[in-house]
Amino acid sequence: MTEFALDTSTGITIIVLFGVFWVAFGYWLGRKNRSHEDFALAGRNVGFAFAAATAMATWVTSNTTLVAPQLTYQFGIWGMVGYSFAALGLVLFAPMAKRIKELLPNGYTSGDFVRLRYGNLAWLVFIIISVVYAFGWLISLGMAGGILLESLSGLDYHIGMTTILIICVGYTLFGGMRAVIATDFIQALIIIVGISFIAYWIIDNVGLQSIHSNLTSEHPQLLDMLFPAAVMFLFNNIFFGLGEIFHSNVWWSRALSFKKNVAYKAYLTGGLLWLPIPIVTGFIALAAPQLGIFPPSPDMIGPTVAAAVLGKVGAIIVFIVIFSALASSLDSLLAATSDLVTQDIFHKKLKPKASDKTLMRFNRSCILGLGIVTWLLCLPRVATLGALLNFAGAFVASTIWPIVLGLYHRRLTGTYAACAMAFGTAFGMLSYFVVGFYVAALVSCAVSGLICLIGILRSREEFDWDGLNEKEQSNAN
């Protein structure tokens, strides 16, 4: 019989206490929402401290706390170092966020920009990619909640998955973006302090030298800096991370909700704060062989090792840290995706004359609907977290060049942008199934970039930035 670090009653007690606190906090914050703009963008008045914290905490997801150890367990040193390179997404988005705020001072979503800059065809392709990615990320977060409780307390996967979805849907439903950002600030503090403590405890009790000696003699490939699949993963993960952040409304909605002149500093600071976290969480997995820990699923390696070394108190800390990381991303994704559906599909396409009250009501209904659909898709537990997340890489990497060039270059047209995203995704998916997940984003980005280059060389049109701003303002009225 498997022995778990926490008994089931302790796990349930912790998650109930956290759940009640977060939902009550979200309800209290939601009382300040007076309009749809308050609900969706926190009144466009978020200051630097909250802005930097929400950027860092949102990017510390199930990927960082569960998938980074999994990939270190599978790919060795490059697994954790490669994952840390995803910080480039936040750092490079910093100047883009400033540009977004300048071009779309009254904008709501990334879809607003694509529609106004490139037209309806590119917008349609972009929305499909965004929705597929959003559900891939939502499912991975829901699964991670179930995996966390199962690996630490033995509680059934479906109970853990259901619980975290109910909690995050609850406080996001009540508080909107204001609740998301405020809870992110608290969760960021918990994550930084908790992960630092776990890393120190493992180094002090297991020792770097003993871990290195064991890996050198028993698993030398994990220390091989020229491990081919791991090197491919390194570069693939860079482009995957760039695509995730550059296209996602999670990051655009934050840029639009921050005060003027805050976005650049917030994303840069958030990226630098995030950089060491995958290395710390990934390092945990390197102690597994020495401790004789070989979990049934590689995505359980992080919490299993940490709990084995730290004991019951440590298991509680691991639980709280990973739960905070999951919640900080799940709430953000629920809010941003519901904003995208509300603004880009419901308001712009179906009900252009909808009142502010109607938009807020639909936005809340959309959050609830997303939660229910995510729950249904999480039930089968179809793949490991790493495989599920990298499946989305083929989609999002195709958007990198259309987004960057759309913000800074006048000559890329909507037809070429649409083709770049569509064909980049198609070839990325082909490489995912034919070669492996560790090349999907690379291929997708390369194909998309080639088509964008052809489009720029062939185009004779130049987009008028002032025209975009005028259109955007008229759409906001």
Buried (B, 14 or more C-beta within 10 A) or exposed (E): EEEBBBEBEBBBEBBEEBBEBBBEBBBBBBEBBEEBBBBBBBBBBBEBEBBBBBBBBBBBBBBBBBBBBBBBBBBBBBBBBBBBBBBBBBBBBBBBBBBBBEBBBBBBBBBBBBBBBBBEBBBBBBBBBBBBBBBBBBBBBBBBBBBBBBBBBBBEBBBBBBBBBEBBBBBBBBBBBBBBBBBBBBBBEBBBEBBBBBBEBBEEEBEEEEBEEBBEEEBEEBBBEEBEBBBBBBBBBBBBBBBBBBBBBBBBBBBBBBBEEBBBBBBBBBBBBBBBBBBBBBBBBBBBBBBEBEBEBBBBBBBBBBBBBBEEEBBBBBBBBBBBBBBBBBBBBBBBBBBBBBBBBBBBEEBEEBEEEBBBBBBBBBBBBBBEEBBEBBBEBEBBBBBBBBBBBBBBBBBBBBBBBBBEBEBBBBBBBBBBBBBBBBBBBBBBEEEBBBBBBBBBBBBBBBBBBEBBEEBEEEBEEEEBBEBBEEBEE
